[in-house]
Structures are given as C-alpha cells and as structure tokens.
Amino acid sequence: MTRKLILLGATGSIGRSARDVIARHRDAFTVTAVVGGSDAPALAAAARETGARYAALADGSALPALREALSGSGIACGAGEGAVLEAVAYEADLVLAAIAGTAGLRPTAAAIRPGRAIALANKESLVSAGAAFMQAASRAGVAVLPVDSEHNALAQALGNGALGDVTAMTLTASGGPFRTWSREAIAAAGPQQASKHPNWSMGAKVTIDSATLMNKGLELIEAHYLFGLEAARLDVLVHPQSIVHGLVSWRDGAVTAGLAAPDMRVPIAHALAPQGMRLDTALPRLDLAAIAALSFEKPDLERFPCLGLAMAALAGGGAHPTILNAANEIAVAAFIAGRLDFYGIAVSVEKVCSRMVASEREAPADVETALAIDARARALTREALGM
C-alpha cells in the first residue's frame, strides 16, 4: 500500500537522506508536497525527483526563481509562509517535519491533523512548545515518530515495554570536536574548529550545538516530551564512536540499546516505514568486530556548560526551555559571525534565562505563545550582545 508523504525541509540534510530512502522504494511512497527554505534550484530538483505535486519555499522573494526552475514540469509552486502552510494541507498519511529552527514550529503544528503521522525532526516543536505540541497530537490521535537518531533508538529499545518499568533512558553524545580538548584550548577555538564534527554531516547551527553539547541538552528536553519521563530518569553518556544511540535501563537490571551506523537513513527509514515493517537502506551490515571497541564516559559540565544549562531548563520546566532555545540560537549565530567567543555562548544563554525565567514561568499553551516568548528572548539576547 502506497503511503502519501509531505516533506518539510526537503533540501536539508534530513530531507536529502529521506529522499534517498524514498528513491529506493518508489512503489511504497508518493510525495505530494515538498517545502524548502530559500534555495529554489535545490527545491525544484527535489520536487522533480520525488514527483511532488506542489513545492513551496519559506522565502517569499524566491518565488520567481522557483517558477523558473520548475518551468515545464507541471508542478505547482508558491513562496512565503502562506505557501508553506498550503503545502502542509496537501493530502498525506505522514508528514516528515524537518524544517530547522523555530521556522518549523508553525508548519509542524499545522501538520497535526487526524490520521496523519508526524515523523519529527524539528527539535523546536518539542523544546519550545513540547507540552502544547504533544497535547495537540494526542487530541488529534496522531502518532509522533522520532527521527533524531537518539530518540529513534530509544523508541526501538523501548519496544512494547512499560514506561513504569524503565529506570532510565540514556542518550549518547559523540562529544563533538572538543571532546579531548582542555578548557583553555576550547576557549580559544573559533567557528572553523567547532564546525568539524567527527561523525556526522549536519548544518552549521546544529554542528556548533554538538560542539557545546547544547544539542544533547535539547535532546534531553525532547525525550522528556516524547516519552513522558521526568528529568531524573533521563541521562547522557559521551560515546565517541556514535554506534550506540540510546539505552533503556529496566527495573530488573537489564539494559536494551539501539545500535546503528551514524547515518540518518537508518532512523528515517524506521520512521517512514508502515508499522511493523522495515525498509532496506542499502547500508552495509554493522560490523562490530571491525569497530572492535565501544567506549563511554560521563560528560564534563565544566568544559561543556551548555549541557548543564539545558539540564537546568528541563528541571525548571515552564517556559525555561523555550527561552533557552531562543537565546542559544542567537548566541550561536553571534559565535559563527565572530562576535562572541566559544564560552560566550553559555554565558549569554545563562544571563538571558536568569533574567526571563522569573517572569515567564508558565509553559506555552500553544505555538503562538511559544513564538512570542521566543521573540522576547531573542530580542533580549541581541540587546545583551549589542546586535
């Protein structure tokens, strides 16, 4: 039975991997709509490749370029927020939500419609508006399927087990490019060094987040909303090989783990496949004998304070994660632009959180409230950084 798909973020790293999986199973999927950011040629290529009926760019000024790139294809197109929401309204059984950043909040929330599963790769939907998003999905009877490798591994390791029997869920982190560096060396590092991830090929922002370990903190917040576990039962281990992506510890002392090569096609294929089925990704079998050794260590919160800030936001609850995420996005952009040093990211985020959390205590009741809190946190961060 063919599944109808909408691809939000079709031109990013997740979208490209998803298209590779779809291309290997053309009889299993029909893509009805694709959405991108501002790259008209790339989105047009994705639309032609997948046979989509509609293509939309978030950047309204890119519409002429998109029309030209799709000329003669018969594929309808649009640009701007309205066009993106129009794409979300197309018929689908499953929506891959992979638009990066808070730009993905409204489209992902709009994708929640009865009968359509959400393959979720947009962190902000849960970090910024987790309670509201999961409640809306529950009311609509919509399954939220994790695409992040760690959460997908946890879901597979959990299986049909009862959450009441789980003593801990552990997400693994590669440790990023600075895992073995001293604090002094890290302090002197610039964007070029921070952008060299040892195992994954990702966008600039998430790569910097991996270097600070903020990414792992955001994933802890995601796990809290996805699985309904409190902070005390969520943990992080540094695992430089990136083979074990998540572990579930049980009350009887057993531990189940999700292992896979560090390739996003694995969790994407699992999320896109109909329940109970597996899709071939053409990846080689995981050769543990060739890998030979898997190592684990506790994260160092002194060298990587951003992880501690995210843990505090998770424990604090309310709007704290929303504020944390917004401040971090602005601080990371300032670091990439050379306006802030590496540890200045954590310092800036902590200052903004401490100033806002006292007055923004309630968790956002909906996406619009989350976006309003996000905007205030961004403005305060820019002001603090003189931007």
Secondary structure, 3 states (H helix, E strand, C coil): CCEEEEEECCCCHHHHHHHHHHHCCCCCEEEEEEEECCCHHHHHHHHHHHCCCEEEECCHHHHHHHHHHCCCCCCEEEECHHHHHHHHCCCCCEEEECCCCHHHHHHHHHCCCCCCEEEECCCHHHHCCHHHHHHHHHHHCCCEEECCHHHHHHHHHHCCCCHHHEEEEEEEECCCCCCCCCHHHHHCCCHHHHCCCCCCCCCHHHHHHHHHCHHHHHHHHHHHHHHCCCHHHEEEEECCCCCEEEEEEECCCCEEEEECCCCCHHHHHHHHCCCCCCCCCCCCCCCHHHHCCCCCECCCCCCCHHHHHHHHHHHHCCCHHHHHHHHHHHHHHHHHCCCCCHHHHHHHHHHHHHHHCCCCCCCCCCHHHHHHHHHHHHHHHHHHHCC
